[in-house]
Amino acid sequence: MRIIYNLAFIIFGIFYLPYFVVTRRYRYGMKDRFGLLPEKIKSVCSKTKIIWVHAVSVGEVKAAGILAPLLRRAFPSHTLLFSTVTHTGNKVAKTIASGNEGVFFLPFDISFIVDRVVKTVKPEIFISMETELWPNLILSLYKAGSRLILANGRISNRSYSRYKKGKFFISGLLKKFSLILMQSAQDAKRIIALGAQKEKVFVTGNLKFDIPLLNFDTKRTELRKKLNLNENEILIIAGSTHKGEEEAIIDCFARLKKEHDNIRLLIAPRHIERAGEIEKLILRYNFLTVRISTLNLKPETLNQEAVFILDIIGELRSMYSASDIVFMGGSLIKKGGQNPIEPASLGKPIIFGRYTFNFHDVTKIFLENVSGIEVDNKEGLYSAIRFLLNNPEDRKRLGINAKDTINKNSGSSQRTISLIIK
């Protein structure tokens, strides 16, 4: 079975090689991906017990970051290592790692590559964030005697349909886990239906509800001063947007600007390399642009009509504190949306589109608690923003509800660490 999977993986890689070359998707960490780990990590692994935490990209890494300090306290004789798939996730993971802890890119899931890495790392515990199932890696870890834990697990509608087609194969992998911790009762039900052993499955909630809160007042004042925003100016942030959404957002902003000359807009694309493309789009609507990476340190020189573009990784969360209205990207088009927990934790009124299948349970909680506004399309987005601009009390109430929702659903990290310790 491993031979067949290896061949399929290699053939897939060859078939998609032109795509990888054009998009430069795997231009970082190629040594890691082929199992050639840095000497520093090899040295650490030879001297101490290891807890290996794997998180695909930024969202999963942030969830791992909430769990990391609890793991350090619970297992003081162990060292944490973090692996990621994406470059952005890797950069964020480096801000979470401390002391001798290391960060590397996940090796390609080919048996002889992952076997080499597992033999080097020798993790006593392996924690996979949010249902990452790499067959060869799981088999190698299991054979090496590692305890496998799935933390903050979730299964979207699309993933569930895909997994059901390979249930026989998935079932065997899930049985290798010592502990499976899912975000919701529905997630737990689905993973049990796919073959996980019921006695090993627990519902712990979403780790991201435990996100540490920023110093709201200080950050807001500091950032708004940097952006040269007056107290009466209302900043709309469109966070983690995708191609096809920015034009709709800018069009809504241009129309609303005729009624409310005190509104400002900041667009934070999901992929910062698209900043130039978005800049051209903004200029077509006759607005000036300001990239945050090149922001002049003298805020008085900023043009009050300019649209901001956030082109720095890892800054969106803090930037939310300067906002007054937030739109969550990836939801006007079929990308599955983005997690609204970060702006909600700061008491922001949130708008999202109807395509939030990646965060269905989270957005459902927000809607049930009147903590967010769901819209169908561009016109719905325009109406929702206009309503919040015209009704400041409702805007404030929506933000308060959002923060209350976070408080009511927190506690996942403590439940997770307690079960891991057991």
C-alpha distance (Angstrom), angle and dihedral (degrees) to the residues before:
residue distance angle dihedral
M1 . . .
R2 3.82 . .
I3 3.81 90.7 .
I4 3.81 91.3 53.4
Y5 3.81 91.2 47.0
N6 3.83 91.3 47.5
L7 3.80 91.1 52.1
A8 3.80 91.7 47.5
F9 3.81 90.9 49.8
I10 3.80 92.7 49.5
I11 3.81 93.4 45.8
F12 3.80 90.0 49.1
G13 3.81 89.7 50.7
I14 3.80 92.8 50.4
F15 3.81 92.5 45.8
Y16 3.82 91.9 51.5
L17 3.80 95.2 39.1
P18 3.85 93.3 105.1
Y19 3.82 89.5 52.5
F20 3.80 91.8 49.4
V21 3.81 90.9 48.4
V22 3.82 94.4 48.5
T23 3.81 95.0 44.7
R24 3.83 92.6 36.9
R25 3.77 85.1 -140.1
Y26 3.81 95.2 155.9
R27 3.78 99.8 33.2
Y28 3.80 91.4 119.4
G29 3.79 128.8 70.5
M30 3.78 98.7 6.8
K31 3.81 92.4 154.3
D32 3.80 89.9 54.5
R33 3.80 91.5 46.6
F34 3.81 90.2 55.3
G35 3.78 91.0 49.4
L36 3.81 98.6 -100.3
L37 3.80 100.1 131.5
P38 3.84 123.0 -167.9
E39 3.82 116.9 -91.6
K40 3.81 90.3 -118.2
I41 3.80 91.6 60.9
K42 3.81 92.0 44.8
S43 3.79 89.7 52.2
V44 3.81 93.3 50.0
C45 3.81 91.6 48.3
S46 3.81 91.7 52.7
K47 3.81 92.9 54.7
T48 3.81 107.7 39.2
K49 3.79 145.6 28.8
I50 3.80 112.6 -90.1
I51 3.78 135.6 -139.7
W52 3.80 107.0 -167.1
V53 3.82 114.2 -157.0
H54 3.80 116.3 -168.2
A55 3.82 121.9 -162.8
V56 3.81 123.9 167.3
S57 3.78 104.1 -146.2
V58 3.80 144.7 -17.9
G59 3.82 98.2 -57.0
E60 3.79 94.3 50.1
V61 3.81 91.6 42.7
K62 3.81 90.5 54.8
A63 3.80 89.4 52.6
A64 3.82 88.4 49.9
G65 3.79 88.1 50.3
I66 3.81 90.1 59.6
L67 3.81 90.6 51.5
A68 3.83 96.7 42.1
P69 3.85 99.9 79.0
L70 3.80 90.2 47.8
L71 3.82 90.6 51.8
R72 3.81 90.8 49.6
R73 3.81 91.3 53.2
A74 3.81 94.3 43.5
F75 3.82 94.8 46.1
P76 3.82 107.2 30.5
S77 3.81 93.3 163.1
H78 3.82 91.8 57.5
T79 3.81 131.5 79.7
L80 3.80 122.2 -139.9
L81 3.79 121.6 -130.9
F82 3.81 121.3 -172.4
S83 3.79 126.8 -154.7
T84 3.80 126.9 -170.9
V85 3.79 138.3 178.7
T86 3.81 100.7 -146.0
H87 3.79 129.5 59.6
T88 3.82 92.4 -129.3
G89 3.79 90.1 52.1
N90 3.80 89.5 49.3
K91 3.80 91.9 53.8
V92 3.80 92.7 50.1
A93 3.82 91.2 46.2
K94 3.81 89.2 57.7
T95 3.80 89.2 59.7
I96 3.82 89.6 53.9
A97 3.81 98.4 45.6
S98 3.79 115.3 88.0
G99 3.80 137.9 -173.6
N100 3.81 111.6 -10.3
E101 3.79 93.1 -10.5
G102 3.79 115.5 124.8
V103 3.80 139.7 -151.9
F104 3.79 126.8 -151.0
F105 3.79 140.8 160.5
L106 3.80 117.1 -96.0
P107 3.81 110.3 -102.1
F108 3.79 119.7 -116.0
D109 3.80 108.4 -87.1
I110 3.81 95.9 -110.4
S111 3.79 114.4 129.2
F112 3.82 100.9 -123.4
I113 3.84 90.6 46.3
V114 3.81 97.7 49.0
D115 3.81 91.5 40.2
R116 3.81 88.6 58.7
V117 3.81 92.8 48.4
V118 3.81 94.2 46.6
K119 3.82 89.8 48.9
T120 3.83 88.9 53.2
V121 3.81 98.6 43.1
K122 3.82 97.4 37.1
P123 3.82 93.2 -171.2
E124 3.78 117.2 -159.8
I125 3.81 88.0 -158.8
F126 3.80 128.1 24.8
I127 3.82 117.3 -166.4
S128 3.79 119.1 -167.6
M129 3.79 115.7 -164.5
E130 3.82 120.9 -138.4
T131 3.80 104.4 -6.8
E132 3.80 103.3 -51.4
L133 3.80 105.0 168.7
W134 3.81 114.4 -175.9
P135 3.85 106.0 171.2
N136 3.81 100.8 -153.2
L137 3.79 92.9 42.5
I138 3.80 92.2 49.7
L139 3.82 92.2 48.4
S140 3.81 92.6 47.7
L141 3.79 92.9 49.4
Y142 3.80 92.6 46.5
K143 3.82 92.4 50.1
A144 3.81 89.7 48.5
G145 3.81 90.2 56.5
S146 3.81 98.2 -110.5
R147 3.81 119.5 153.2
L148 3.81 106.1 -119.6
I149 3.81 118.3 -149.1
L150 3.80 128.3 -178.4
A151 3.82 108.9 -154.1
N152 3.80 131.1 -170.5
G153 3.79 88.2 3.8
R154 3.77 123.1 -174.9
I155 3.78 135.5 170.8
S156 3.80 117.7 -156.2
N157 3.81 121.9 -151.8
R158 3.81 90.5 -103.4
S159 3.82 93.9 48.4
Y160 3.79 91.7 46.9
S161 3.80 92.0 54.0
R162 3.81 89.9 49.3
Y163 3.81 95.0 46.0
K164 3.81 92.7 49.1
K165 3.80 89.7 62.0
G166 3.80 89.6 59.6
K167 3.80 97.2 34.0
F168 3.81 94.5 135.4
F169 3.79 91.0 55.5
I170 3.84 95.4 40.0
S171 3.81 91.8 48.1
G172 3.79 91.4 59.6
L173 3.81 91.6 51.7
L174 3.80 94.2 48.1
K175 3.80 91.2 53.4
K176 3.82 88.5 62.5
F177 3.83 90.8 66.6
S178 3.80 120.9 96.4
L179 3.79 93.0 -160.0
I180 3.82 134.0 16.1
L181 3.80 116.6 -166.6
M182 3.79 115.5 -171.4
Q183 3.81 131.9 -167.6
S184 3.81 98.1 -131.6
A185 3.79 143.4 12.4
Q186 3.81 89.2 -106.2
D187 3.81 91.3 53.2
A188 3.81 89.6 49.6
K189 3.80 92.2 48.9
R190 3.79 91.1 50.4
I191 3.79 96.2 49.2
I192 3.81 91.2 48.2
A193 3.82 88.4 51.1
L194 3.80 87.7 53.4
G195 3.80 91.3 56.7
A196 3.82 108.1 -85.0
Q197 3.80 114.2 144.9
K198 3.79 107.6 -104.1
E199 3.81 95.2 -138.9
K200 3.81 90.4 58.9
V201 3.83 95.9 50.4
F202 3.82 121.5 91.1
V203 3.80 134.2 171.3
T204 3.81 109.5 -128.5
G205 3.82 102.8 160.2
N206 3.78 127.9 -122.6
L207 3.81 115.4 -42.5
K208 3.78 89.9 -150.7
F209 3.81 90.5 69.5
D210 3.81 84.9 69.3
I211 3.78 92.9 59.8
P212 3.82 110.0 145.8
L213 3.80 111.0 -108.3
L214 3.78 119.5 -120.8
N215 3.79 122.2 -128.9
F216 3.80 89.8 -90.8
D217 3.80 101.4 -166.9
T218 3.80 95.9 43.6
K219 3.80 95.5 45.0
R220 3.78 93.6 45.3
T221 3.78 93.8 51.5
E222 3.80 92.9 44.4
L223 3.80 95.9 48.2
R224 3.79 96.7 42.5
K225 3.78 88.8 52.1
K226 3.79 89.3 51.1
L227 3.82 90.0 50.8
N228 3.81 90.9 45.7
L229 3.80 92.6 -122.4
N230 3.79 120.8 161.3
E231 3.80 120.1 -138.2
N232 3.80 91.4 -108.6
E233 3.82 92.9 53.2
I234 3.80 116.0 99.1
L235 3.81 115.2 -143.8
I236 3.80 117.3 -152.0
I237 3.81 114.1 -163.1
A238 3.81 121.0 -161.8
G239 3.80 101.9 -162.1
S240 3.82 127.8 -157.0
T241 3.79 94.9 -6.4
H242 3.80 125.1 -177.0
K243 3.78 134.5 -147.8
G244 3.80 108.3 -73.3
E245 3.80 94.7 33.9
E246 3.80 103.4 69.6
E247 3.79 94.8 66.2
A248 3.81 90.9 52.2
I249 3.81 90.4 49.1
I250 3.81 94.3 47.7
D251 3.81 91.1 46.5
C252 3.84 90.6 52.6
F253 3.80 89.8 47.2
A254 3.83 92.7 50.4
R255 3.82 91.2 51.9
L256 3.80 93.8 45.4
K257 3.80 91.8 46.9
K258 3.82 88.4 67.8
E259 3.82 89.6 61.1
H260 3.81 99.5 33.2
D261 3.78 114.3 34.0
N262 3.82 90.8 178.6
I263 3.83 95.9 69.3
R264 3.81 124.1 105.8
L265 3.80 130.8 -170.5
L266 3.79 133.6 -143.4
I267 3.80 119.5 -174.4
A268 3.81 118.6 -160.8
P269 3.83 108.6 -171.6
R270 3.81 117.7 -149.7
H271 3.81 87.6 -127.3
I272 3.80 111.6 40.3
E273 3.81 92.7 -157.3
R274 3.83 85.8 75.8
A275 3.82 91.3 66.5
G276 3.81 93.0 104.0
E277 3.80 92.1 50.8
I278 3.81 90.9 50.9
E279 3.79 91.0 46.6
K280 3.82 90.6 58.5
L281 3.80 89.9 48.7
I282 3.80 92.4 52.7
L283 3.81 91.9 48.5
R284 3.81 89.1 54.5
Y285 3.80 87.2 63.7
N286 3.82 89.5 51.9
F287 3.79 95.6 -111.0
L288 3.78 123.1 131.8
T289 3.81 118.3 -124.4
V290 3.79 134.9 -138.1
R291 3.80 121.8 -166.9
I292 3.79 111.6 -147.7
S293 3.83 90.4 -139.9
T294 3.81 90.0 62.4
L295 3.78 97.3 34.9
N296 3.78 110.9 149.4
L297 3.79 110.9 -116.6
K298 3.80 88.3 -137.0
P299 3.82 99.8 76.9
E300 3.79 93.8 -171.5
T301 3.81 88.5 72.2
L302 3.82 93.0 60.9
N303 3.79 115.7 110.5
Q304 3.80 110.8 -121.1
E305 3.80 92.0 -141.0
A306 3.83 95.2 55.3
V307 3.80 123.3 114.9
F308 3.80 114.2 -135.6
I309 3.82 122.8 -131.7
L310 3.79 116.9 -160.4
D311 3.81 104.6 -145.2
I312 3.82 99.4 163.0
I313 3.81 122.8 97.2
G314 3.79 117.1 -123.0
E315 3.82 97.7 15.6
L316 3.80 100.9 97.0
R317 3.78 96.0 86.0
S318 3.79 94.0 55.5
M319 3.82 90.7 41.2
Y320 3.81 89.6 58.8
S321 3.80 88.2 69.1
A322 3.83 89.3 67.0
S323 3.81 92.7 52.9
D324 3.81 132.7 96.1
I325 3.82 99.3 -168.7
V326 3.82 127.0 23.9
F327 3.80 130.4 -159.4
M328 3.81 115.3 -165.2
G329 3.80 110.7 -138.4
G330 3.78 129.4 -140.5
S331 3.80 89.3 49.6
L332 3.82 104.6 88.2
I333 3.80 87.5 61.0
K334 3.80 129.6 38.1
K335 3.79 98.2 -83.9
G336 3.79 97.2 110.0
G337 3.80 98.8 -111.3
Q338 3.80 132.2 -106.3
N339 3.76 131.5 -87.1
P340 3.85 111.7 -86.7
I341 3.80 94.1 -162.6
E342 3.82 97.0 97.3
P343 3.84 97.9 57.0
A344 3.80 90.1 36.7
S345 3.82 90.4 56.4
L346 3.81 86.2 59.1
G347 3.80 93.3 51.8
K348 3.82 97.1 -106.9
P349 3.82 125.2 156.2
I350 3.80 105.6 -116.9
I351 3.80 133.4 -152.6
F352 3.80 124.0 -171.3
G353 3.79 136.9 171.0
R354 3.78 126.4 -115.5
Y355 3.82 95.7 -99.0
T356 3.80 98.8 84.0
F357 3.81 98.7 126.0
N358 3.83 92.3 134.2
F359 3.80 89.1 60.8
H360 3.79 100.7 27.7
D361 3.81 96.0 139.0
V362 3.80 93.2 45.8
T363 3.80 95.3 49.2
K364 3.80 90.1 44.3
I365 3.81 89.5 57.3
F366 3.80 90.3 49.0
L367 3.79 93.4 50.2
E368 3.82 92.7 46.3
N369 3.80 89.6 52.9
V370 3.83 94.2 45.2
S371 3.80 87.7 -116.0
G372 3.79 99.9 131.2
I373 3.79 144.1 22.5
E374 3.80 121.2 -122.3
V375 3.83 118.4 -154.7
D376 3.80 131.7 -171.1
N377 3.79 102.4 -146.9
K378 3.81 147.4 -21.5
E379 3.80 93.6 -59.6
G380 3.78 90.1 50.7
L381 3.80 89.6 51.1
Y382 3.79 91.0 50.7
S383 3.82 91.5 49.8
A384 3.81 93.3 47.0
I385 3.81 94.3 50.5
R386 3.81 90.8 44.1
F387 3.82 90.6 51.5
L388 3.81 91.7 51.6
L389 3.80 92.0 46.7
N390 3.81 92.3 50.4
N391 3.81 94.6 43.8
P392 3.82 110.9 47.5
E393 3.81 93.1 172.0
D394 3.81 91.4 56.5
R395 3.80 88.9 46.1
K396 3.80 90.1 54.0
R397 3.81 93.0 45.0
L398 3.82 92.1 51.3
G399 3.81 90.2 53.1
I400 3.80 92.5 48.9
N401 3.81 90.4 49.8
A402 3.81 90.3 50.4
K403 3.80 92.8 54.3
D404 3.82 91.2 45.3
T405 3.81 89.0 53.3
I406 3.80 90.0 55.4
N407 3.80 91.9 50.0
K408 3.82 92.7 48.8
N409 3.81 93.2 51.1
S410 3.81 100.0 42.6
G411 3.81 125.7 109.1
S412 3.81 100.2 76.6
S413 3.82 93.9 119.6
Q414 3.82 92.8 57.5
R415 3.80 92.3 47.1
T416 3.81 89.8 48.3
I417 3.81 96.9 49.5
S418 3.83 92.1 44.8
L419 3.80 91.3 56.1
I420 3.81 92.5 45.0
I421 3.83 90.6 52.2
K422 3.83 90.7 50.4
